[in-house]
Amino acid sequence: MKRVEKVLELKNISKKFGEFYANKNINLEIGRGQIHALLGENGAGKSTLMSTVFGLHQPDGGEIYVYERQIKIENPNHAIKLGIGMVHQHFKLVEDFTVTENIILGMEPKIGHRINMKSATKEVKDLSEKYGLKVDPNSKVENLAVGVQQKVEILKALYRGANILIFDEPTAVLTPDEIGELLDIMKTLVAEGKSIVLITHKLNEIMSVADKCTVIRRGEYIKTVDIKDTDENELAQLMVGKTISKQLDKNPFNPADKILEINHLHLVSKSGRKILDDVSLTVHGGEVLGIAGVDGNGQSELVESIVNMIETNTGEIKIKGQSTKGKSIRDIFESGVSYVPADRHKHGLVLDKNISENLILIEYYKKQYNDGLNLKKMLIRDEGKQKMQAFDIRAESEATIVRGMSGGNQQKVILAREISRNPELLIIVQPTRGLDIGAINFIHNQIIRLRDQGVAILLVSFELEELLSLSDRINIIFDGKIIGQVDPNNTNDTELGLMMAGKGV
């Protein structure tokens, strides 16, 4: 049997933050031309481990070998020189720059003292074509869809000569079509001799593209398996340490009164493009209305208009029979609305505050938390501890700053805050983005629990399986318009996918 060259090997890597072990004696081997998945629950230590490989952290113990030579990776620039590139979960791009300007930043080709943009643009174009990335080198990043921005990050790593590519939760913000395209790109990269470490929670993606999978749990190595010798059930059990049922226990659909009513909503951009085109819908107490659509078809603007984050041109929104016109965002929230936004960093969290502080962001001004002059810090800390336990938020303590937490645990903070407010209307966008299978199961059951208690739920998700399992009705949005409605019990992901693309209506 032919020996596979080890391009990266970790031996007994440990990393501590205070007294907390993020990684403890982890072993990992990556072979040339392989996709090696790194699987674990939120906060299991996956991103920390790979950040150590990329030189963002220094290990407290263990050894790193690159191409079978022991190396101390000093910083990201050193990692890049060693041929290691990392595509982070949250992109690190300058929005005002073009694709080419972002890719060459810090490594600009020069003619004398001037940047040779012509040469750089050609090199970016050639790289893009070689790996099937289809990116226009002259486009401004701020005008690109999320999936294309991710391709720019991949090109950035390739431009710097990366042969070992680390993808950190790369599909968390992608649509189904973009996910398929990214997985194909990964296959092309390994066919060219690159090696990939894929950090993901999505078992179907691992089964689809990976050669091997290493599972870590609570910072410790569990097992490495060959994908050809395993299945999703075994991987799930290895990840969480127990068997998880995907079956949801739902009461029969029995909708109550209208909680949310939207009539003939129109929103036009400054350039005259229709963003929302005559949108009308209702959500009743005791139902989950799913919104299916490819990203960028008006979903964000629809939910932001409900909570008055943006103002529409015409149309009416009513919550419990009362118009929202002229009401502040606080007024909307006080009327019994909870909101889980798509962008957790921009709209969901204050990243430099701690867990406890983020858990009271919506209600900090109330007497429950505030005596008029000061916040009731002991009460806030105690509530923080309780919610961390109830929602399995994994961090050192309730005083942990949110910025340093994993994306999945950041999401749990928002969900804990919004669900705990006992809403009558829950607007929830991408609720399980970046969550592992155990956390997904928990959140899905929380959504069904609220629905069965009579809460009206508006669910926006790109995960078709999620929409089909949770929704009582699904509306399809395309080009800012509701183009159809389906019963989840009488449709499938193929039909939904076609409708999301504006076909099959």
Rosetta blueprint (number, residue, H / E / L):
1 M L
2 K L
3 R L
4 V L
5 E L
6 K E
7 V E
8 L E
9 E E
10 L E
11 K E
12 N E
13 I E
14 S E
15 K E
16 K E
17 F E
18 G L
19 E L
20 F E
21 Y E
22 A E
23 N E
24 K E
25 N E
26 I E
27 N E
28 L E
29 E E
30 I E
31 G E
32 R L
33 G L
34 Q L
35 I E
36 H E
37 A E
38 L E
39 L E
40 G L
41 E L
42 N L
43 G L
44 A L
45 G L
46 K H
47 S H
48 T H
49 L H
50 M H
51 S H
52 T H
53 V H
54 F L
55 G L
56 L L
57 H L
58 Q L
59 P L
60 D L
61 G E
62 G E
63 E E
64 I E
65 Y E
66 V E
67 Y L
68 E L
69 R E
70 Q E
71 I E
72 K L
73 I L
74 E L
75 N L
76 P H
77 N H
78 H H
79 A H
80 I H
81 K H
82 L L
83 G L
84 I E
85 G E
86 M E
87 V E
88 H L
89 Q L
90 H L
91 F L
92 K L
93 L L
94 V L
95 E L
96 D L
97 F L
98 T E
99 V H
100 T H
101 E H
102 N H
103 I H
104 I H
105 L L
106 G L
107 M L
108 E L
109 P L
110 K E
111 I E
112 G L
113 H L
114 R E
115 I E
116 N L
117 M H
118 K H
119 S H
120 A H
121 T H
122 K H
123 E H
124 V H
125 K H
126 D H
127 L H
128 S H
129 E H
130 K H
131 Y L
132 G L
133 L L
134 K L
135 V L
136 D L
137 P L
138 N L
139 S L
140 K E
141 V H
142 E H
143 N H
144 L L
145 A L
146 V H
147 G H
148 V H
149 Q H
150 Q H
151 K H
152 V H
153 E H
154 I H
155 L H
156 K H
157 A H
158 L H
159 Y H
160 R L
161 G L
162 A L
163 N L
164 I E
165 L E
166 I E
167 F E
168 D E
169 E L
170 P L
171 T L
172 A L
173 V L
174 L L
175 T L
176 P H
177 D H
178 E H
179 I H
180 G H
181 E H
182 L H
183 L H
184 D H
185 I H
186 M H
187 K H
188 T H
189 L H
190 V H
191 A H
192 E L
193 G L
194 K L
195 S E
196 I E
197 V E
198 L E
199 I E
200 T L
201 H L
202 K L
203 L H
204 N H
205 E H
206 I H
207 M H
208 S H
209 V H
210 A L
211 D L
212 K E
213 C E
214 T E
215 V E
216 I E
217 R E
218 R L
219 G L
220 E E
221 Y E
222 I E
223 K E
224 T E
225 V E
226 D E
227 I H
228 K H
229 D H
230 T L
231 D L
232 E H
233 N H
234 E H
235 L H
236 A H
237 Q H
238 L H
239 M H
240 V H
241 G L
242 K L
243 T L
244 I L
245 S L
246 K L
247 Q L
248 L L
249 D L
250 K L
251 N L
252 P L
253 F L
254 N L
255 P L
256 A L
257 D L
258 K E
259 I E
260 L E
261 E E
262 I E
263 N E
264 H E
265 L E
266 H E
267 L E
268 V E
269 S L
270 K L
271 S L
272 G L
273 R L
274 K E
275 I E
276 L E
277 D E
278 D E
279 V E
280 S E
281 L E
282 T E
283 V E
284 H E
285 G L
286 G L
287 E E
288 V E
289 L E
290 G E
291 I E
292 A E
293 G L
294 V L
295 D L
296 G L
297 N L
298 G L
299 Q H
300 S H
301 E H
302 L H
303 V H
304 E H
305 S H
306 I H
307 V L
308 N L
309 M L
310 I L
311 E L
312 T L
313 N L
314 T E
315 G E
316 E E
317 I E
318 K E
319 I E
320 K L
321 G L
322 Q E
323 S E
324 T L
325 K L
326 G L
327 K L
328 S L
329 I H
330 R H
331 D H
332 I H
333 F H
334 E H
335 S L
336 G L
337 V E
338 S E
339 Y E
340 V E
341 P L
342 A L
343 D L
344 R H
345 H H
346 K H
347 H H
348 G H
349 L L
350 V L
351 L L
352 D L
353 K L
354 N E
355 I H
356 S H
357 E H
358 N H
359 L H
360 I L
361 L L
362 I L
363 E L
364 Y L
365 Y L
366 K L
367 K L
368 Q L
369 Y L
370 N E
371 D L
372 G L
373 L L
374 N L
375 L E
376 K L
377 K H
378 M H
379 L H
380 I H
381 R H
382 D H
383 E H
384 G H
385 K H
386 Q H
387 K H
388 M H
389 Q H
390 A H
391 F L
392 D L
393 I L
394 R L
395 A L
396 E L
397 S L
398 E L
399 A L
400 T L
401 I E
402 V H
403 R H
404 G H
405 M L
406 S L
407 G H
408 G H
409 N H
410 Q H
411 Q H
412 K H
413 V H
414 I H
415 L H
416 A H
417 R H
418 E H
419 I H
420 S H
421 R L
422 N L
423 P L
424 E L
425 L E
426 L E
427 I E
428 I E
429 V E
430 Q L
431 P L
432 T L
433 R L
434 G L
435 L L
436 D L
437 I H
438 G H
439 A H
440 I H
441 N H
442 F H
443 I H
444 H H
445 N H
446 Q H
447 I H
448 I H
449 R H
450 L H
451 R H
452 D H
453 Q L
454 G L
455 V L
456 A E
457 I E
458 L E
459 L E
460 V E
461 S L
462 F L
463 E L
464 L H
465 E H
466 E H
467 L H
468 L H
469 S H
470 L H
471 S L
472 D L
473 R E
474 I E
475 N E
476 I E
477 I E
478 F E
479 D L
480 G L
481 K E
482 I E
483 I E
484 G E
485 Q E
486 V E
487 D L
488 P H
489 N H
490 N H
491 T L
492 N L
493 D H
494 T H
495 E H
496 L H
497 G H
498 L H
499 M H
500 M H
501 A L
502 G L
503 K L
504 G L
505 V L
